[in-house]
Amino acid sequence: MDTFFEQIVKIKLSVKVKTLIALIFVADCIIVSLVLLFAPANMVPFVFLIIVGVVYGSYKLISQASIEYEYIFINGDLDIDKIIAKSSRKRIVSIKCSEVERFGVYTGQQASSSIKKTHFLCDSDSENMMYMIVPNRAEGMVMIVFAPDDRIREAISKAVPRIAQ
């Protein structure tokens, strides 16, 4: 019987990102005001295109702040995708649970010299954060920090029973 679970984890906007969004909005207002103030009257269509371009560009920049991660567990394989603005998707990692070196509850003290890169694929203040250490051909040993729900956590534990903590 096939095992299939999926979970969407939405990333909360940090203070830094909220500040950046506010700055983009303020810059938008300043640019539009300056264009309207200093544009000659005979260039109305061009001014309209500039304003539309500035507003659309700001919208695209701000929408990039909407990030979600999708955890998909299928028959011992875990795939984690990054979804940006609910429109584009990128595969971050694909893991065969049989290749996992270590798996357990993340406390922040799992760092080791053998780990070359750490991927945080959840909010830093998420509850029930877990970690996996897996070999990666391109990056060496990689630590994945994520926040799976109980169903996915249990399925992963069954797929890696010899090392689950």
HELIX and SHEET records of a PDB file:
HELIX    1   1 VAL A   15  PHE A   38  1                                  24    
HELIX    2   2 ALA A   41  MET A   43  5                                   3    
HELIX    3   3 VAL A   44  SER A   63  1                                  20    
HELIX    4   4 CYS A   97  GLU A   99  5                                   3    
HELIX    5   5 ASP A  150  ALA A  159  1                                  10    
SHEET    1   A 4 PHE A   4  LYS A  10  0                                        
SHEET    2   A 4 ILE A  67  ILE A  74 -1                                        
SHEET    3   A 4 ASP A  77  ILE A  84 -1                                        
SHEET    4   A 4 SER A  88  LYS A  96 -1                                        
SHEET    1   B 4 ARG A 102  VAL A 105  0                                        
SHEET    2   B 4 MET A 130  ASN A 136 -1                                        
SHEET    3   B 4 GLY A 140  PHE A 146 -1                                        
SHEET    4   B 4 ILE A 115  PHE A 120  1                                        
END                                                                             
